[in-house]
Amino acid sequence: MPKTVVVCRPYNSVPEITPKHILGVILTNIEMDLTQQVKNSYATETFASTKKKPFKGQSKPAREHQDSLQALANGNNPPYEATLRMVKHEGSKAPFRVPQPTRKPSCYCRNENGGYFTS
């Protein structure tokens, strides 16, 4: 097996930091910031130019959609777009309401077992 050689600095030695080293670190950080700003500006332009398409109702009749799903279940390979169908609906959730805090009547007090009793 080859021997591993470990070189250690003396305990009190500190690497020498020169003004040239500091300037190099600062310039590197500035260059990185500029490239990140350029990337961000390209992303902003891309997302700003992308607009969502308006909803045009159902994309295909229900029967055509069902036939393509049946073909997929039978092992055939229908096009992916044929298996998709957009349907607009109002939603099945109730509107969100802020829950009211539960309040006990003032005559209820907690006992040492955690239960309530009336005074």
C-alpha angles and dihedrals in degrees: 000000000000116000119246115227118204118196115201130186120232113270096251099043118114123192112253114253114201130190088249090057092049092048090050092053092048093049091048091053092048091050091050091050092050093050090049090051090051091050090049092050091051090050091049092052091048095050093043091054093048111088127185115246115243116251111260099192120252114002095212139356118279093242094055090049092049092050092053092049090049090051089052090051091050091058098258120131109235118180114276093238090057091061093055125087127174118212123178116218134167094239135256099245126098114240114274116259127183106250115244115237112255110245126191120212112267092245092068117092129180118244127209092268093059096254129116130249133179121242 
